[in-house]
Amino acid sequence: MRHYENVRTGAEVYLGKTGSGFYVEARHPDFELPFRKTYEWHQYTLATRDFDVLSAVVGAVREERTEALAG
């Protein structure tokens, strides 16, 4: 149904159909197992919301952070 891929990191997010509803799955090369959540057919809005949130997280640019020195 829907697919998002961050070409810089290789991370992907999928929104697909199952026999009784939908699923959202996120894969990232730094993690061995994917994150997968299933939804009933009437929870489509929840599934699309989670897809949008995970797409934003996967698509975020990683910034270099410097440590703040307290003193």
MARDRENGU-40826 format. One record per atom (N, C-alpha, C): atom name; x, y, z; residue in three letters. Coordinates in steps of 0.05 Angstrom, whole numbers, plus 5000, padded with zeros to 4 digits. Layout:
BEGIN
[sekol CA [X Y Z] ala];
...
END
This chain:
BEGIN
[sekol N [5016 4976 5000] met];
[sekol CA [5000 5000 5000] met];
[sekol C [5017 5025 5000] met];
[sekol N [5033 5029 5022] arg];
[sekol CA [5051 5052 5023] arg];
[sekol C [5078 5043 5031] arg];
[sekol N [5099 5057 5021] his];
[sekol CA [5126 5050 5027] his];
[sekol C [5143 5076 5028] his];
[sekol N [5161 5078 5048] tyr];
[sekol CA [5179 5100 5050] tyr];
[sekol C [5207 5089 5054] tyr];
[sekol N [5227 5101 5041] glu];
[sekol CA [5254 5092 5044] glu];
[sekol C [5273 5116 5046] glu];
[sekol N [5290 5115 5066] asn];
[sekol CA [5311 5135 5069] asn];
[sekol C [5336 5124 5055] asn];
[sekol N [5343 5136 5032] val];
[sekol CA [5365 5125 5016] val];
[sekol C [5392 5129 5029] val];
[sekol N [5394 5149 5047] arg];
[sekol CA [5420 5154 5060] arg];
[sekol C [5426 5132 5081] arg];
[sekol N [5405 5123 5095] thr];
[sekol CA [5410 5104 5117] thr];
[sekol C [5402 5075 5109] thr];
[sekol N [5385 5072 5089] gly];
[sekol CA [5375 5046 5081] gly];
[sekol C [5351 5037 5098] gly];
[sekol N [5341 5054 5115] ala];
[sekol CA [5318 5048 5132] ala];
[sekol C [5292 5049 5115] ala];
[sekol N [5273 5032 5121] glu];
[sekol CA [5248 5031 5106] glu];
[sekol C [5224 5028 5125] glu];
[sekol N [5201 5038 5116] val];
[sekol CA [5176 5035 5130] val];
[sekol C [5155 5027 5110] val];
[sekol N [5139 5007 5118] tyr];
[sekol CA [5117 4996 5101] tyr];
[sekol C [5091 4998 5115] tyr];
[sekol N [5070 5003 5100] leu];
[sekol CA [5042 5000 5109] leu];
[sekol C [5029 4981 5090] leu];
[sekol N [5020 4958 5100] gly];
[sekol CA [5009 4938 5082] gly];
[sekol C [4983 4926 5093] gly];
[sekol N [4971 4908 5078] lys];
[sekol CA [4947 4894 5086] lys];
[sekol C [4953 4866 5095] lys];
[sekol N [4938 4857 5115] thr];
[sekol CA [4939 4829 5123] thr];
[sekol C [4911 4818 5117] thr];
[sekol N [4906 4793 5124] gly];
[sekol CA [4880 4781 5119] gly];
[sekol C [4858 4794 5135] gly];
[sekol N [4864 4804 5158] ser];
[sekol CA [4843 4816 5175] ser];
[sekol C [4848 4845 5182] ser];
[sekol N [4866 4858 5168] gly];
[sekol CA [4871 4886 5174] gly];
[sekol C [4896 4897 5160] gly];
[sekol N [4912 4910 5176] phe];
[sekol CA [4936 4924 5165] phe];
[sekol C [4960 4919 5183] phe];
[sekol N [4984 4925 5172] tyr];
[sekol CA [5008 4924 5188] tyr];
[sekol C [5026 4948 5181] tyr];
[sekol N [5042 4956 5200] val];
[sekol CA [5063 4976 5196] val];
[sekol C [5089 4962 5204] val];
[sekol N [5109 4964 5187] glu];
[sekol CA [5135 4951 5192] glu];
[sekol C [5157 4971 5186] glu];
[sekol N [5176 4973 5204] ala];
[sekol CA [5199 4990 5200] ala];
[sekol C [5224 4973 5202] ala];
[sekol N [5242 4977 5183] arg];
[sekol CA [5268 4963 5182] arg];
[sekol C [5291 4983 5181] arg];
[sekol N [5312 4977 5196] his];
[sekol CA [5335 4994 5196] his];
[sekol C [5360 4976 5196] his];
[sekol N [5380 4983 5180] pro];
[sekol CA [5404 4966 5179] pro];
[sekol C [5419 4963 5205] pro];
[sekol N [5416 4981 5224] asp];
[sekol CA [5430 4979 5250] asp];
[sekol C [5417 4959 5268] asp];
[sekol N [5393 4950 5262] phe];
[sekol CA [5378 4931 5279] phe];
[sekol C [5372 4906 5264] phe];
[sekol N [5376 4883 5277] glu];
[sekol CA [5373 4857 5264] glu];
[sekol C [5344 4851 5258] glu];
[sekol N [5326 4856 5277] leu];
[sekol CA [5298 4850 5273] leu];
[sekol C [5282 4875 5267] leu];
[sekol N [5261 4873 5251] pro];
[sekol CA [5244 4896 5245] pro];
[sekol C [5224 4901 5267] pro];
[sekol N [5214 4926 5267] phe];
[sekol CA [5191 4933 5284] phe];
[sekol C [5166 4928 5268] phe];
[sekol N [5147 4912 5279] arg];
[sekol CA [5123 4906 5264] arg];
[sekol C [5099 4907 5283] arg];
[sekol N [5078 4921 5274] lys];
[sekol CA [5054 4923 5290] lys];
[sekol C [5030 4918 5272] lys];
[sekol N [5011 4903 5282] thr];
[sekol CA [4987 4897 5266] thr];
[sekol C [4962 4912 5277] thr];
[sekol N [4943 4916 5259] tyr];
[sekol CA [4919 4931 5266] tyr];
[sekol C [4895 4917 5254] tyr];
[sekol N [4872 4919 5267] glu];
[sekol CA [4847 4908 5256] glu];
[sekol C [4838 4926 5233] glu];
[sekol N [4820 4917 5217] trp];
[sekol CA [4811 4931 5193] trp];
[sekol C [4799 4959 5200] trp];
[sekol N [4787 4962 5223] his];
[sekol CA [4774 4987 5231] his];
[sekol C [4794 5007 5243] his];
[sekol N [4820 4999 5245] gln];
[sekol CA [4840 5016 5257] gln];
[sekol C [4859 5028 5235] gln];
[sekol N [4848 5033 5212] tyr];
[sekol CA [4864 5043 5190] tyr];
[sekol C [4877 5070 5196] tyr];
[sekol N [4862 5088 5210] thr];
[sekol CA [4873 5114 5216] thr];
[sekol C [4896 5112 5236] thr];
[sekol N [4895 5093 5254] leu];
[sekol CA [4918 5088 5272] leu];
[sekol C [4942 5078 5257] leu];
[sekol N [4937 5060 5238] ala];
[sekol CA [4959 5049 5222] ala];
[sekol C [4972 5071 5205] ala];
[sekol N [4956 5088 5193] thr];
[sekol CA [4968 5109 5176] thr];
[sekol C [4982 5129 5193] thr];
[sekol N [4972 5135 5217] arg];
[sekol CA [4986 5153 5235] arg];
[sekol C [5013 5142 5244] arg];
[sekol N [5014 5117 5251] asp];
[sekol CA [5039 5104 5259] asp];
[sekol C [5058 5103 5235] asp];
[sekol N [5048 5098 5211] phe];
[sekol CA [5065 5099 5187] phe];
[sekol C [5077 5126 5183] phe];
[sekol N [5061 5147 5186] asp];
[sekol CA [5072 5175 5183] asp];
[sekol C [5092 5182 5205] asp];
[sekol N [5087 5173 5229] val];
[sekol CA [5107 5178 5251] val];
[sekol C [5133 5164 5246] val];
[sekol N [5131 5138 5239] leu];
[sekol CA [5156 5123 5234] leu];
[sekol C [5170 5133 5209] leu];
[sekol N [5156 5142 5189] ser];
[sekol CA [5169 5154 5165] ser];
[sekol C [5184 5179 5173] ser];
[sekol N [5173 5195 5190] ala];
[sekol CA [5187 5219 5199] ala];
[sekol C [5212 5212 5216] ala];
[sekol N [5210 5192 5233] val];
[sekol CA [5233 5184 5249] val];
[sekol C [5255 5172 5231] val];
[sekol N [5248 5155 5212] val];
[sekol CA [5267 5143 5194] val];
[sekol C [5279 5164 5175] val];
[sekol N [5264 5184 5168] gly];
[sekol CA [5274 5204 5149] gly];
[sekol C [5289 5227 5162] gly];
[sekol N [5290 5227 5188] ala];
[sekol CA [5304 5249 5202] ala];
[sekol C [5333 5249 5196] ala];
[sekol N [5345 5272 5193] val];
[sekol CA [5373 5274 5188] val];
[sekol C [5388 5273 5215] val];
[sekol N [5407 5256 5216] arg];
[sekol CA [5422 5253 5241] arg];
[sekol C [5443 5276 5243] arg];
[sekol N [5442 5291 5264] glu];
[sekol CA [5461 5313 5267] glu];
[sekol C [5483 5305 5287] glu];
[sekol N [5506 5315 5281] glu];
[sekol CA [5528 5311 5300] glu];
[sekol C [5524 5328 5324] glu];
[sekol N [5527 5316 5348] arg];
[sekol CA [5522 5332 5372] arg];
[sekol C [5549 5334 5387] arg];
[sekol N [5552 5357 5399] thr];
[sekol CA [5576 5361 5415] thr];
[sekol C [5567 5362 5444] thr];
[sekol N [5585 5353 5461] glu];
[sekol CA [5579 5353 5490] glu];
[sekol C [5581 5381 5501] glu];
[sekol N [5562 5389 5517] ala];
[sekol CA [5564 5415 5531] ala];
[sekol C [5580 5412 5556] ala];
[sekol N [5598 5430 5560] leu];
[sekol CA [5615 5429 5584] leu];
[sekol C [5603 5446 5605] leu];
[sekol N [5599 5434 5628] ala];
[sekol CA [5588 5449 5651] ala];
[sekol C [5611 5461 5666] ala];
[sekol N [5608 5485 5674] gly];
[sekol CA [5630 5496 5689] gly];
[sekol C [5627 5521 5702] gly];
END
